[in-house]
Amino acid sequence: MRQALRLFALLFITGTVGAAESGNVTLDRYLESRLRESGIPGLVAMVVDHSGPRYTGAFGAQDVAGKIPMRADTIFRVASMTKPVTSLAVMLLFEEQKLGLDDPIEKHLPEFASPRVIEAFYPLDRSYATRPAVRPITVRHLLTHTSGLGYGFSSLTLAQLQGEGANAKPLPNPLPLLHDPGSMWSYGESTRVLGRLVEKLSGQPLDEFLRTRLFEPLGMHETAFVVPAEKLGRVATVHRWTDGKRVEIPNGSEVRSPVQGDGGLNTTAADYAKFIALFLNHGRTHDGRQLVQESTIVLMGRNHIGGVRVRLQEAAMPALSAVFPLGAGRDTFGLGFQVTGSPAVKDMRSPGSLSWAGIYNTQFWIDPEKGIGGMLLMQYLPFYDKAAIDTLLGFEQRVYQGLGR
């Protein structure tokens, strides 16, 4: 089952009505075929330009067991696609001179004073030795994932430290660092700390700050940490591949995520497109209001990690995630976004494009040079499953091939 909406039918790509229909058919057929071949339960795909969505396609099922078709307005758990939103919240406080990018985080959150780096780990009893970090963690380190903070699912050391099942134990708080701040790129809890920073400096709960300062001005009325009861019927069901079989994880009676800076938002493709369009419009909303300074938008898209490069993260918990991300060894990182280096494949996003993703295989990119963005929202585990990534790459290539028509 599928539903495709032709919002101006790719006219921004093709320039003619006939070619626009051809572009729609190309994307529709490709995505339909991918679902048939891959077993992906369902997805919503979108192409965005400065004025909003220009292609929306909804394919497959929102809920396989319930036989509910995917809809363009299906609500997705976008998980770590929360991170760029929190990063932008930090930059609003930067504009107000409430923080500096090179402020040690301990200036604002004293519990992060004197960070320590794991020097040795002893798997037999899951003990470890640490040493003092050579420098403090800064706001910039947190925005670029170079703080040394990690996640258990993408670090074998932290996964062993945490344990599984009956042997599981909470990770230490504050978490010991995987490496010295600024020395390399490691995906982890950095943006969760930034969420606490936003609350400390604004005096507001994070969800309230995001709602009043970003979501309401952008018209993102479907985006929140909690899905209202009247919208629960539109929430996509999460699936997990286990031993080659697709297992459904029921939604339950409510969809409520912890309010944290590094994950938890629920949203629709059309809502998140407004966030993407903000960057394509140099910080202006759809009605022309300058919500974010243009200089801030430019600053967020620059390389802030120097000669360091995004590096491949370990599949420490394969049921949750494969190795990731694309662009490892080549891409850099801005303030909240992965920044594309030299493209590895023809007909792909331009150098300097911004992107990130969520663990349930939700992906987006923003290409300021070409003036477009794209999004592919799925709802299953593990993250970076080959079928999901192949579908993303094929979708992206067909979008860019359309630019040349």
C-alpha positions in Angstrom: 0.0 0.0 0.0 1.3 3.4 -0.7 0.3 7.1 -0.8 2.2 9.7 -2.8 1.6 13.4 -2.6 2.7 15.6 -5.5 3.4 18.9 -3.8 4.4 20.9 -6.8 5.6 17.6 -8.3 9.3 18.2 -8.3 9.0 21.3 -10.5 12.0 22.7 -8.6 14.0 19.9 -10.0 12.6 19.5 -13.5 11.2 22.8 -14.5 8.3 21.3 -16.7 5.1 19.6 -15.8 5.8 16.6 -18.0 9.3 16.1 -16.6 7.9 16.7 -13.1 5.5 13.8 -13.5 8.4 11.7 -14.7 10.4 12.6 -11.6 7.5 11.6 -9.4 7.1 8.3 -11.1 10.8 7.6 -10.8 10.9 8.2 -7.1 7.6 6.4 -6.5 8.6 3.3 -8.5 12.0 3.1 -6.8 10.7 3.4 -3.3 7.9 0.9 -3.9 10.4 -1.6 -5.4 12.7 -1.1 -2.4 9.9 -2.1 0.0 9.1 -5.2 -2.0 12.7 -6.3 -2.2 13.9 -5.4 1.3 11.1 -6.2 3.7 11.2 -2.7 5.2 7.8 -2.2 6.8 7.1 1.3 5.6 8.6 4.7 5.0 7.9 8.4 4.2 10.2 10.2 1.8 10.4 13.9 1.3 12.4 16.4 -0.8 12.5 20.0 0.4 13.5 23.3 -1.0 13.5 26.8 0.5 9.7 27.1 0.3 8.9 23.7 1.8 8.1 20.1 0.6 8.4 19.5 -3.1 7.9 15.7 -3.1 6.3 13.5 -0.4 5.8 9.8 -0.8 4.3 7.4 1.8 4.8 3.7 1.2 4.1 0.4 3.0 2.6 0.1 6.4 2.5 2.4 9.5 1.4 -0.7 11.4 1.9 -4.1 9.8 -0.1 -6.1 12.3 -2.9 -3.6 12.3 -2.9 -3.3 8.5 -2.7 0.5 8.8 -1.1 2.0 5.7 1.7 4.5 5.9 0.5 8.1 5.6 2.2 11.4 4.8 1.3 12.7 8.3 2.4 9.5 10.2 4.3 10.4 13.4 7.8 9.0 13.8 10.2 8.7 16.7 13.1 10.5 15.2 15.5 9.8 18.2 18.8 11.4 17.5 17.4 13.8 14.9 16.6 15.6 18.1 20.3 16.5 18.4 20.5 19.1 15.7 17.4 20.8 17.2 19.0 20.9 20.6 22.2 22.2 19.0 20.3 25.1 17.4 18.8 25.9 20.8 22.3 26.2 22.2 23.1 28.6 19.3 20.2 30.8 20.2 21.7 31.2 23.6 25.1 31.8 21.9 23.4 34.7 20.0 22.2 36.1 23.3 25.8 35.9 24.6 24.8 33.6 27.4 27.6 31.2 26.5 30.8 31.0 24.4 31.6 28.1 22.2 35.0 27.6 24.0 33.5 28.0 27.4 34.5 25.0 29.6 31.2 23.2 30.3 32.1 23.2 34.0 31.6 27.0 34.0 27.9 26.3 33.6 27.6 22.7 34.8 30.1 22.2 37.7 29.6 18.5 37.8 31.7 18.2 34.6 34.8 19.7 36.2 38.0 17.6 36.2 36.9 15.0 33.5 38.7 11.7 33.5 39.7 9.5 30.5 39.5 5.7 30.6 43.1 4.5 30.4 42.6 0.7 30.9 39.6 -1.5 31.0 39.5 -5.0 32.7 36.7 -7.1 31.2 37.0 -9.9 33.9 35.4 -7.7 36.6 34.4 -4.8 34.4 36.7 -2.4 36.3 38.7 0.3 34.7 41.5 2.8 35.4 41.3 6.5 34.5 43.6 9.5 34.2 42.9 13.2 34.2 41.9 14.6 30.8 44.5 16.9 29.3 41.9 19.7 28.8 38.4 20.5 29.9 35.3 19.8 27.9 34.0 22.8 26.0 30.7 23.7 24.5 32.2 23.3 21.1 33.4 19.8 22.0 29.9 18.9 22.9 28.4 20.3 19.7 30.9 18.4 17.6 30.9 15.1 19.4 34.6 15.4 20.2 34.1 15.6 24.0 35.0 12.0 24.6 31.5 11.0 25.9 30.2 7.9 24.2 27.2 5.5 24.0 27.1 1.9 25.0 25.7 0.8 21.7 28.5 2.3 19.7 31.5 1.7 22.0 32.7 -1.8 22.9 34.4 -0.5 26.1 31.2 1.2 27.4 29.0 -1.8 26.3 31.2 -4.2 28.4 31.2 -1.7 31.2 27.4 -1.6 31.2 26.8 -5.3 30.7 23.7 -7.0 29.5 20.6 -8.7 30.9 21.0 -9.7 34.6 24.6 -8.5 34.5 23.6 -5.0 33.4 24.5 -2.0 35.6 24.1 1.7 35.2 27.0 3.5 33.6 28.9 5.9 35.9 27.6 9.5 36.1 29.4 11.6 35.0 30.5 9.1 32.3 34.3 8.6 32.0 35.6 9.8 28.6 36.8 7.5 25.8 39.5 10.0 24.9 40.8 13.5 25.5 38.3 16.2 24.5 39.1 17.5 21.0 41.4 14.6 20.1 39.0 12.5 18.0 35.3 12.1 17.1 33.1 9.7 19.2 29.3 9.6 19.0 27.7 9.8 22.4 25.9 11.7 25.2 27.3 15.1 24.3 24.0 16.6 23.2 22.3 15.3 26.4 24.6 17.5 28.3 23.8 20.4 26.0 20.1 19.9 26.8 20.9 20.4 30.5 23.0 23.5 29.5 19.9 25.0 27.7 17.8 24.4 30.8 20.4 25.9 33.1 21.0 29.1 31.1 17.4 29.7 29.9 15.7 28.9 33.2 13.2 26.8 31.3 12.6 23.0 30.9 14.1 21.9 27.6 10.8 20.9 26.0 9.3 24.3 26.9 12.3 26.2 25.4 12.1 24.2 22.2 8.4 24.7 21.9 8.4 28.5 22.5 11.7 29.4 20.7 11.7 27.0 17.8 8.6 24.8 17.2 5.9 27.5 17.6 7.8 30.1 15.4 8.4 27.4 12.8 4.9 26.1 12.8 6.1 22.7 14.0 2.9 21.8 15.8 3.3 18.1 15.4 6.7 17.9 17.2 7.0 17.1 20.9 8.4 14.6 23.3 4.9 13.4 24.1 2.3 12.4 21.5 -1.2 13.6 22.6 -3.8 10.8 23.0 -5.8 12.0 20.0 -2.8 11.5 17.7 -1.7 8.0 18.9 -3.4 6.4 15.9 -0.9 8.1 13.6 2.2 6.9 15.3 4.3 4.4 13.3 5.0 1.1 15.0 8.7 0.2 15.6 9.9 -3.1 14.2 13.1 -5.0 15.0 14.9 -7.6 12.9 15.7 -10.6 15.1 17.2 -13.8 13.7 16.1 -12.8 10.2 12.5 -12.2 11.3 10.6 -8.9 11.7 9.2 -8.5 15.2 6.8 -5.7 16.0 7.3 -3.6 19.2 3.8 -2.4 20.1 3.3 1.3 20.8 1.4 0.8 24.0 -1.1 3.1 25.5 1.1 6.2 25.3 4.1 7.5 23.4 6.1 9.5 25.9 9.9 10.0 25.7 12.2 11.4 28.4 12.9 15.1 27.8 16.6 15.0 26.8 18.7 16.9 24.4 20.1 13.9 22.6 16.8 12.1 21.6 13.1 11.7 22.2 11.3 13.9 19.7 8.3 12.6 17.8 7.5 14.4 14.6 6.2 14.2 11.0 8.1 14.6 7.8 6.3 17.9 7.0 7.1 19.3 10.5 10.8 18.4 10.3 10.9 19.8 6.8 10.3 23.2 8.4 13.5 22.8 10.4 15.4 21.9 7.2 13.9 24.8 5.3 15.1 27.2 8.1 18.7 26.3 7.1 18.0 26.6 3.4 16.4 30.1 4.1 19.4 31.4 6.0 17.6 31.4 9.3 14.3 32.8 8.1 10.9 31.1 8.8 8.4 30.4 6.1 6.8 33.8 6.7 10.1 35.7 6.4 10.9 36.2 10.0 14.6 36.1 10.9 14.4 33.5 13.7 18.2 32.7 13.6 20.9 35.1 12.5 22.3 34.1 9.1 25.8 34.2 10.5 24.8 31.6 13.0 23.5 29.3 10.2 26.8 29.7 8.3 28.8 29.1 11.5 26.9 25.8 12.3 27.8 24.4 8.8 31.5 25.0 9.1 34.1 22.4 10.0 34.7 22.8 13.7 37.0 19.8 14.3 40.0 20.8 12.2 42.0 17.8 10.9 39.9 15.3 12.9 37.5 13.3 10.9 34.2 11.5 11.6 35.2 7.9 12.4 33.4 4.6 12.1 31.6 3.7 15.3 31.5 0.2 16.6 28.5 -2.2 16.5 28.8 -2.9 20.2 25.1 -3.9 20.4 24.3 -5.4 17.0 20.6 -5.7 17.7 20.5 -1.9 18.0 23.0 -0.7 15.5 25.4 -1.7 12.8 28.7 0.2 12.3 28.1 3.8 11.2 28.1 6.5 9.7 28.6 6.9 6.0 31.3 9.4 5.3 33.6 8.1 8.1 37.2 9.0 7.4 36.2 11.8 5.0 33.5 14.0 6.6 34.0 16.6 9.3 31.5 17.9 11.9 29.9 21.3 12.4 27.8 22.5 15.3 25.3 19.7 15.5 25.6 18.3 12.0 27.9 16.0 10.1 29.4 18.0 7.2 30.0 16.3 3.9 33.5 16.2 2.6 34.3 15.2 -1.0 31.4 13.1 -2.3 32.3 9.5 -2.7 29.6 8.9 -5.4 28.4 10.9 -8.3 24.9 12.4 -8.1 25.0 12.8 -4.3 24.8 15.7 -1.9 27.3 18.6 -2.3 30.4 19.1 -0.2 29.4 21.2 2.8 26.0 19.5 3.1 24.7 18.9 6.6 23.1 15.7 7.8 22.2 13.5 10.7 20.0 10.5 11.6 18.0 8.7 14.3 18.4 5.1 15.6 15.1 3.9 14.1 16.6 4.6 10.6 15.4 8.1 10.2 17.7 10.2 8.0 17.9 13.7 6.6 20.3 16.0 4.7 20.5 19.7 3.9 22.4 20.8 0.7 22.8 24.6 0.9 24.8 24.7 -2.4 21.9 23.1 -4.4 19.2 24.6 -2.2 17.5 21.3 -1.4 17.2 18.8 1.4 15.9 15.3 1.7 14.5 13.0 4.3 13.8 9.3 4.6 11.8 8.2 7.7 11.6 4.5 8.6 10.9 2.9 12.0 12.9 -0.2 12.6 16.0 -1.6 14.1 18.9 -2.1 13.8 20.2 1.4 12.9 22.2 1.5 9.7 20.7 -1.8 8.5 22.0 -2.4 5.0 18.5 -2.3 3.5 17.8 1.1 5.0 21.1 2.6 3.9 20.8 1.2 0.4 17.3 2.7 0.2 18.6 6.1 1.3 21.5 6.1 -1.2 19.2 5.1 -4.1 16.7 7.7 -3.1 19.3 10.4 -2.9 20.9 9.5 -6.2 17.6 9.7 -8.0 16.8 13.1 -6.4 20.1 14.5 -7.7 19.8 12.9 -11.1 16.6 14.8 -11.4 18.4 18.1 -10.9 20.2 17.6 -14.3 17.0 17.1 -16.3 
